[in-house]
Every structure is written in C-alpha cells, then in structure tokens.
Amino acid sequence: MLGLTTRSGSVLVCVLLGVLLSACGSKVINRAPVEDRGTAVTKPVPVPVTPAPSVVQPAPVPENADKAGYYTVKPGDTLIRIALEHGQSAKDIARWSGVENPNRIEVGLVLRVLPPTGTVVSTPVTSASATPMTEATAARASSDKRAAPIAAPSSGLSSTQATGVASEDDVNWIWPTHGAVLASFDEVKNKGLDIGGAAGDPVLAAADGRVVYVGAGLRGYGNLIILKHNNTFLTAYAHNSVLLIKEDQSVRQGQKIAEMGSSDSDRVKLHFEIRRQGKPVDPAKYLPAR
C-alpha cells in the first residue's frame, strides 16, 4: 500500500509539474512598448537678416554741364527749339555734340551750342559773294523784287560807310511781306511780328542768308523757315502754306521763300521773328519805316 501510494504521489507530482510547465510556456507576457528616446533633432528657426543700408551715390554730373557754350537738355526740349534760342543750326549743334539722331535727344544730355575752337562755320551768302545771274535767275529775281516792298531810304551813313568795315550788326533788312501788322512784338506773348495777308501771298527773305531749317517740327509755328544771316542774326518765318526752299540753300534778300498760310494758326498770317544771338528782338526796330 505504501509503495502504491508513493508511486501515485510521484505520478501526481509529475502531472502537476507538466501542467505548470505547460502553462508557463503558453503564457503571453505583455511588455511595455519600446520608446525611442534618442536625441531629438530641432529645426532651426530662421532669423530675418536686415540688409546693410546701401550708400546712395550722387548722380554723376555730365561733362561740360553749366559751362559757357553748352546747354543741358530739359523736359520738353527739341533740338530745333534749342538751335533757334541759341542762334544756331540744329544740324550744326548735332554735329558739334556728336548726336546721331537729331530727332531724339534725352533729358540731361549736354549739347555744345557754340562752335568748337577752330571750327569752320558755313558763311551765309552776301551781296559781295553773289554768283553771276543767268537769264532764268535774273527773271526770277526781277519777279521777286517786284513782289518785295520797297525799303525806305536810310538817313545818315551805315556803319560800313562810316568805318569801311562791315560788322555783324550791319544787315540791311526789308519787310518779309506787304501786309499790315496784326500783332506787335512782346517778349512774353509774341516774340515777333504777326503780319496779315491773303493765302498764297509771297513771303520774302528779309536779308541774304542760308537756310538752316525747313519743316513743321516746332510746335506753334506751323510750316517754318529759319534763315541764318551771320553769326549774330537769325530770322524765322512761320505759318506758311507752301515752303519753296530747302535746308543749306543760300538765299538772296527779297527772294520768295514761301507762300503765306495758316498752318498751326487760327488765321492766315506770317509770324516773323528776328533773333539776335538767339534772343528774340523787336523786328520793328530793325525793319525800314513804311
């Protein structure tokens, strides 16, 4: 009995141990999740960078600006107007200043408005240098003279007769047309004389000279002719209907250069200016009395 009991007990112990081992093998152990505690990478926060203040350099002063004999282009300027106001040819100013396109000049450009030293400037034709007349030119001159008003005889001696030397101011002027004066000279409102007439009336050269401008590129003047008589005087003939001469042509006093019209004007008239070294002067003080 004792042996059976002992044997039975051993079997029971073995069974219990087997159950325990079996339980241990199938038991699921819940472990805490593994957390990665490595070093975290923090993105840098961008810091705005303030640029260093830039140093503003003064604009360069154009060469020759403000020097005598030079002119700095301003807004609204045209080469034709600059030439008229300085008593020069627009082509001459363009050549002296190296301007390739006379119709386009930039504000701030410095132009030479007096000839460079040693420059040979074209001399307008004078009575002493007149070319021999052919029958055709004589007939034309005769026709022009008939259309020209007769200048009143001057009293006293001219500067040439008194000294024997011609001066720049020694120009014998005639009226450029025969109409009545509509508006007299005013330095601000009217820089010359407005002379009336009918459309097609002849417009005559007031003195011997050279044509330095023909065209309609100057606002307020319409079809315009500018003559250069010497290094002192220019004359301007505005509002014409027909222009009969071309640039660089030499003309004689009394020659018909245009026909009166109303271009860029409210009525038919000739606007006539005399400019002394570019400055408008009263033509009535230079033209002979009527």
C-alpha positions as CSV (number, residue, x, y, z in Angstrom):
1,M,0.0,0.0,0.0
2,L,2.7,2.3,0.9
3,G,4.5,1.6,-2.3
4,L,1.4,2.3,-4.3
5,T,0.8,5.5,-2.5
6,T,4.3,6.7,-3.1
7,R,4.1,5.8,-6.7
8,S,0.8,7.5,-7.1
9,G,2.1,10.6,-5.4
10,S,5.1,10.7,-7.8
11,V,2.8,10.5,-10.7
12,L,0.6,13.3,-9.4
13,V,3.7,15.5,-8.8
14,C,4.8,14.8,-12.3
15,V,1.4,15.7,-13.7
16,L,1.3,18.9,-11.7
17,L,4.7,19.9,-12.9
18,G,3.7,19.2,-16.5
19,V,0.7,21.4,-16.2
20,L,2.7,24.2,-14.6
21,L,5.4,24.0,-17.3
22,S,2.7,23.9,-20.0
23,A,1.1,27.0,-18.5
24,C,4.4,28.8,-18.3
25,G,5.1,28.1,-22.0
26,S,1.8,29.4,-23.3
27,K,1.6,32.5,-21.0
28,V,1.8,35.7,-23.0
29,I,3.9,38.3,-21.3
30,N,2.6,41.8,-22.1
31,R,5.6,44.1,-22.2
32,A,5.6,47.9,-22.2
33,P,6.1,49.4,-25.7
34,V,9.6,50.4,-26.5
35,E,10.0,54.1,-26.8
36,D,12.9,55.6,-28.9
37,R,14.5,58.1,-26.6
38,G,17.3,59.1,-28.9
39,T,18.3,62.7,-29.2
40,A,15.6,64.7,-31.0
41,V,16.7,67.0,-33.9
42,T,15.2,70.5,-33.6
43,K,14.9,72.5,-36.8
44,P,16.5,76.0,-36.6
45,V,14.1,78.9,-36.6
46,P,15.1,81.3,-39.4
47,V,16.2,84.7,-38.2
48,P,15.4,87.6,-40.6
49,V,18.5,89.3,-41.8
50,T,18.3,93.1,-42.2
51,P,20.4,94.1,-45.2
52,A,23.1,96.7,-44.6
53,P,22.0,100.2,-45.7
54,S,23.2,100.9,-49.2
55,V,25.2,104.0,-49.8
56,V,23.4,106.2,-52.4
57,Q,26.0,107.7,-54.8
58,P,25.2,111.1,-56.2
59,A,24.4,111.1,-59.9
60,P,27.4,112.0,-62.0
61,V,27.5,115.5,-63.3
62,P,27.6,115.4,-67.1
63,E,30.8,116.6,-68.6
64,N,30.8,120.3,-69.6
65,A,27.4,120.9,-67.8
66,D,27.0,124.5,-66.9
67,K,30.0,125.6,-68.9
68,A,29.8,128.5,-71.3
69,G,28.8,127.4,-74.8
70,Y,26.9,124.3,-73.6
71,Y,23.3,123.6,-72.9
72,T,21.7,120.7,-70.8
73,V,18.5,119.3,-72.4
74,K,15.4,119.8,-70.3
75,P,12.0,118.1,-70.5
76,G,10.0,119.3,-73.5
77,D,13.1,120.5,-75.4
78,T,13.6,119.8,-79.1
79,L,16.8,120.3,-81.0
80,I,15.1,122.8,-83.3
81,R,14.0,125.0,-80.4
82,I,17.4,124.8,-78.7
83,A,19.0,125.8,-82.0
84,L,16.6,128.7,-82.5
85,E,17.1,130.0,-79.0
86,H,20.9,129.9,-79.4
87,G,21.1,131.3,-82.9
88,Q,22.5,128.2,-84.5
89,S,21.6,125.5,-87.0
90,A,20.2,122.3,-85.4
91,K,22.4,120.3,-87.7
92,D,25.5,122.2,-86.5
93,I,24.6,121.6,-82.9
94,A,24.0,117.9,-83.6
95,R,27.4,117.6,-85.3
96,W,29.3,119.5,-82.6
97,S,27.7,117.4,-79.9
98,G,28.0,114.0,-81.6
99,V,24.2,113.5,-81.7
100,E,23.4,110.7,-84.2
101,N,19.6,111.2,-84.3
102,P,18.7,114.9,-84.1
103,N,15.0,113.9,-83.7
104,R,15.7,112.2,-80.5
105,I,17.6,113.8,-77.6
106,E,17.5,112.7,-74.0
107,V,16.9,114.9,-70.9
108,G,20.2,115.6,-69.2
109,L,22.2,115.4,-72.4
110,V,24.8,118.2,-72.7
111,L,24.9,119.9,-76.1
112,R,27.5,122.2,-77.5
113,V,25.7,125.3,-78.7
114,L,28.8,127.3,-79.8
115,P,31.2,126.0,-82.4
116,P,34.4,124.4,-81.2
117,T,37.5,126.4,-81.5
118,G,38.8,126.3,-85.0
119,T,35.6,125.0,-86.5
120,V,34.8,126.5,-89.9
121,V,31.1,127.6,-89.9
122,S,29.3,128.0,-93.2
123,T,29.1,131.7,-94.1
124,P,25.7,132.8,-95.5
125,V,25.8,134.3,-98.9
126,T,26.3,138.1,-99.1
127,S,25.8,140.6,-101.9
128,A,29.6,140.7,-102.4
129,S,29.8,137.0,-102.9
130,A,26.8,136.7,-105.2
131,T,27.1,134.3,-108.2
132,P,26.6,135.6,-111.7
133,M,23.0,135.7,-112.8
134,T,21.7,133.6,-115.7
135,E,18.6,134.7,-117.7
136,A,16.5,132.4,-115.6
137,T,17.8,133.7,-112.2
138,A,17.6,137.3,-113.4
139,A,13.9,136.8,-114.4
140,R,13.2,135.2,-111.0
141,A,15.0,137.9,-109.1
142,S,13.1,140.6,-111.0
143,S,9.8,138.9,-110.2
144,D,10.8,138.6,-106.5
145,K,11.9,142.2,-106.4
146,R,8.5,143.3,-107.8
147,A,6.8,141.4,-105.0
148,A,9.1,142.8,-102.3
149,P,8.2,146.0,-100.5
150,I,10.4,149.0,-101.2
151,A,12.6,149.8,-98.3
152,A,12.7,153.4,-97.2
153,P,16.0,155.2,-97.7
154,S,18.0,155.3,-94.6
155,S,19.2,158.6,-93.1
156,G,22.9,159.1,-92.4
157,L,25.8,156.7,-93.0
158,S,25.8,153.0,-92.3
159,S,28.4,151.5,-90.1
160,T,30.2,150.1,-93.2
161,Q,30.2,153.6,-94.9
162,A,31.4,155.3,-91.7
163,T,34.2,152.8,-90.8
164,G,34.9,150.9,-94.0
165,V,34.5,147.7,-92.1
166,A,31.3,145.6,-92.1
167,S,30.1,144.5,-88.6
168,E,27.9,141.6,-87.6
169,D,25.1,144.1,-86.9
170,D,25.3,145.6,-90.4
171,V,22.3,144.0,-92.0
172,N,20.1,145.9,-94.4
173,W,16.6,144.4,-93.7
174,I,13.4,144.6,-95.8
175,W,9.9,143.6,-94.8
176,P,9.2,139.9,-95.5
177,T,5.7,140.7,-96.8
178,H,3.5,143.6,-97.6
179,G,0.5,143.1,-95.2
180,A,-0.5,145.1,-92.2
181,V,0.9,144.4,-88.8
182,L,-1.7,142.4,-86.8
183,A,0.3,142.0,-83.5
184,S,3.4,143.8,-82.4
185,F,6.4,142.4,-80.5
186,D,6.1,141.2,-76.9
187,E,8.9,139.4,-75.1
188,V,6.5,137.1,-73.4
189,K,3.4,136.7,-75.6
190,N,4.6,137.4,-79.1
191,K,8.3,137.0,-79.9
192,G,8.0,138.7,-83.3
193,L,5.5,140.5,-85.6
194,D,2.3,139.0,-86.9
195,I,1.7,140.3,-90.4
196,G,-1.6,139.8,-92.2
197,G,-2.3,139.0,-95.8
198,A,-4.1,136.5,-98.1
199,A,-3.4,132.8,-98.5
200,G,-0.7,132.4,-101.1
201,D,0.9,135.9,-100.7
202,P,4.7,135.8,-101.2
203,V,6.9,135.5,-98.2
204,L,10.4,137.0,-98.9
205,A,13.8,136.7,-97.3
206,A,14.4,139.8,-95.2
207,A,18.1,139.6,-95.9
208,D,20.7,137.5,-97.6
209,G,21.3,134.2,-95.7
210,R,21.5,130.5,-95.5
211,V,18.6,128.2,-94.8
212,V,19.1,126.3,-91.6
213,Y,15.6,124.8,-91.1
214,V,12.6,124.0,-93.2
215,G,9.8,122.0,-91.7
216,A,6.9,121.8,-89.2
217,G,8.8,120.3,-86.2
218,L,8.4,123.3,-83.8
219,R,5.0,123.4,-82.1
220,G,3.1,126.7,-82.5
221,Y,5.0,127.7,-85.7
222,G,3.4,125.5,-88.3
223,N,5.4,125.3,-91.6
224,L,8.5,127.2,-90.6
225,I,11.6,128.5,-92.3
226,I,14.7,129.7,-90.4
227,L,17.5,131.7,-92.1
228,K,20.9,132.4,-90.7
229,H,22.3,135.7,-91.8
230,N,25.6,135.8,-90.0
231,N,26.9,134.8,-86.6
232,T,24.6,137.2,-84.9
233,F,21.2,137.1,-86.6
234,L,18.5,134.6,-87.5
235,T,15.1,135.2,-88.9
236,A,12.1,132.9,-88.6
237,Y,9.0,132.8,-91.0
238,A,6.1,130.8,-89.6
239,H,2.5,129.6,-90.5
240,N,3.3,129.2,-94.2
241,S,1.2,127.2,-96.6
242,V,4.0,126.3,-99.1
243,L,7.7,126.1,-98.5
244,L,9.8,126.9,-101.6
245,I,13.4,126.4,-100.4
246,K,15.4,123.6,-98.7
247,E,18.0,123.4,-95.9
248,D,21.5,124.5,-96.6
249,Q,20.4,126.6,-99.6
250,S,21.7,130.1,-99.9
251,V,19.0,132.8,-100.5
252,R,19.1,136.4,-101.5
253,Q,17.3,139.3,-99.9
254,G,13.8,139.7,-101.5
255,Q,13.8,136.1,-102.8
256,K,10.4,134.4,-102.5
257,I,10.9,131.6,-100.0
258,A,7.3,130.6,-99.1
259,E,3.7,131.4,-99.5
260,M,1.6,132.7,-96.7
261,G,-0.8,130.4,-94.9
262,S,-2.5,129.4,-91.7
263,S,-0.6,126.3,-90.6
264,D,-0.8,125.9,-86.8
265,S,-2.7,129.2,-86.6
266,D,-6.2,130.5,-86.3
267,R,-5.9,132.7,-89.4
268,V,-3.8,133.4,-92.4
269,K,-0.7,135.4,-91.4
270,L,3.0,135.5,-91.3
271,H,4.7,135.3,-87.9
272,F,8.1,136.9,-88.4
273,E,11.0,136.9,-85.9
274,I,14.4,138.4,-85.8
275,R,16.7,136.8,-83.3
276,R,20.0,138.3,-82.2
277,Q,22.3,135.6,-80.8
278,G,19.2,133.5,-80.2
279,K,17.3,136.1,-78.3
280,P,14.1,137.5,-79.9
281,V,14.3,141.2,-80.6
282,D,11.6,143.6,-81.9
283,P,11.7,143.5,-85.7
284,A,10.1,146.9,-85.9
285,K,13.4,148.4,-84.6
286,Y,15.3,146.8,-87.5
287,L,13.0,146.9,-90.4
288,P,12.8,150.1,-92.5
289,A,9.9,152.6,-91.9
290,R,6.9,152.1,-94.2
